[in-house]
Amino acid sequence: MKIISGKYKGRIIEGFNLDGTRPTMERVKESLFAMIQNYLDNSTVLDLFSGSGNLGIEALSEGIRAIEKIALSEGASFAYFVDSNIKATKTIKNNVQNIGITNCEILNMDYQKALNYLHSKKQQVDIIFLDPPYKTNYIEKSINLIETLDLLAKGGLIICESDTLDRIVYSPNYEIIKDKKYGDKWVVILKKI
């Protein structure tokens, strides 16, 4: 896998064949980041169920985009990477070290412990990537806990990836700003209102 844009564009990310993960492919990633680029500037990002760290690294990379020499976005300023799989977190550590990323924290713990950890630090985030294993109710459980702990800043985004829309369950405190099907996966972007 490669980083598709920004200051780390073209750099290779390990972990494409990591057991138990489903990396977001470049075509999907490119479309997704085009949809959220206006929300990335100096944001704090949480890559929950992060696998190789592909999405969080891309958010940090987004870099300065220029139209008529005016900088539009500087990308995310900090990322939290969470995965309960020790091989995944080792892969993330290798990826961020190889690229030279220091503005991140890698948490080897399950999503519930990680969300409670962020709450204990009084940390709110602006963007959450939520791509849990398919055929689970982790999207609904994650969103409920995120809301209970007030972890998402007002106007923040949750980007959900699932094999079916039925698994993307959320409260009326969110609105869908975009949903799109890519092959066998759905990407739904929720905004906190």
N, C-alpha and C positions, 0 to 999 in steps of 0.2 A: 504494500500500500504506500501511496505517496501523499504528502501534504499538497493540496491543490492550489493554494494561494497564500499571499502574504509574505512575511519576512522569512519563513521557513519553507517556502514553496520548493517542491521537488525533492525534499528530504524524505528518506525512506522510513516508514514506521514498521517495526517488527510486529508479529502477532497475527498475521493473516490466517494461519492454520492452528491457532490456539484452541485446544479442546474446550467445548462448552461455550464458545463465543460465535457471534455472527457479525463480522465487521460491516460497517456501513460502506457500501461500494462508492467509488468515486463519482459516478453519475448522480447518485442520490445525494451524496454529500455536497456536491456542487450546487444542486438545486436547493437543498436545505439552507445552505449558508447564504445563498442569494436572497432567500426569504427573510432571514433574520439579521442581515448585515447592519441594519440601522439600530439594532438593539445591542450590538457587541461593544461599542466604544466604552472603554474603561469599566467593563462589567466584571462581576465576580460570577464564575461559572462552576456548576456542580455537574460532573460527569458520573452519574450513578450507574452501577452495573457497567463499568467502563471498559472491561476487556483489555484491549491494547492501549486505550487512551486516545484513540483515533479522533473522536469528536472534540474532546477537551483540548487536545493539542492543536487541532485546526482552529478552534476559537481563539487560542492564544496567538496563533500565527497570523491571523487575518490581516494584520499590518495596515499600513496606510494605503488607501485607495485614492487615486487622484483623478479628478475631472477638472480640466482647465487649471491644473496646478493648485487646486484647493484640496487639502486633506479632508477626507470625509470620515474615516474611521481609523482608530488605532488598535482595534481588536480588544479582546478581553485582557484585563489587568492581572487576574489571578484565577487559578483553577484548582478545584478539589477533585481528585480522582478516587473513586470508591469501587472496590471489588473484593468479594470474599474469597476468591480463588488466589492462592499464593503465587501460582505461576503467572497469573494475569498481572498482579501487582509488581512482580519482578520484571515482567516485560515492560510495564509502564515506566518503571525506574530506569531500565536500559534505554528506552526511547527518549525520555526527557534528558538523561545524561548525555546521550549521543548527539542530541540536537543542541544542548546547552541551555535548556529551560530551567530556571530557578524559581520562578514565581508561581509555585504550585505546592500542594501537599497531597501525598498519596496515602490512602487509608486502606489497610487490609482488614476489612471487617464487613459484616453483613449490613445491608442498607438501613435497617432499623437502628442499629448501634451508631452508624455513621450520622444519620439524621439527628439522633439525640446528642451526639458529640458536637455537631455544629450548633445545636440549640444551647448546649452548655457554654459554648464560646460566645453566645449572643450574636451569632453570624447569620446575616441574611444574604441571599444570593439573588442574582438578577436573571440567570438563565440556568435551567436544569435540563440536562439530556437524560431521558428515561427510556432505556432500551433493555428491559429485563428479559430473561428467558421466556420464549413463547409458551403458550399453554399454561400460564400461571396467572394469578390475580394480583401480581406485584405492582402493576401500574395503579390500580385502584388503592391498594394498601399504601403505596408510597405517597400518592397524592393526598390521601386522608391524613397521613402523619405529617407531611409537609405543611398542610393547612393547620393542623392542631398545634404544631410547634412554631407556626408563623415564620417559616424559613424563606419564603419567596417574597421579595420586595414588591410593593404595589406596582402594577404595570409590567411585572416580570413574566417570563415565558417558561413554560414546560413543553419540551419537545418530546412527544411520545412516539415510539416505534413499536408496532405490533403486527401480528399476522392477521388480525381481525379487528374491526372497529368495535365490536361488542366488548372487548377487553379494556377499552379506553373509557373508564368510568370516572367522572369528576363531579364536583358540586356546582351549584349555580354561581359560585364566586369566580368562575372562569368562563371565558368565551372562546370558541374556536375562531382563530383568525386565518387558519389555512389547514386544509387536509388534502392529501394526495396519495394515490396508490402507485406504487412502483413494483411491478411484478407481483410477488407474493407478500409484499409488506405495505402497511399503511404508515404514513407519517402525519401526525396531527399536532398542530402547534396551538397550545392553549395560552391565553393571556389572563393574568389575574386582574379582576376588575374591582 
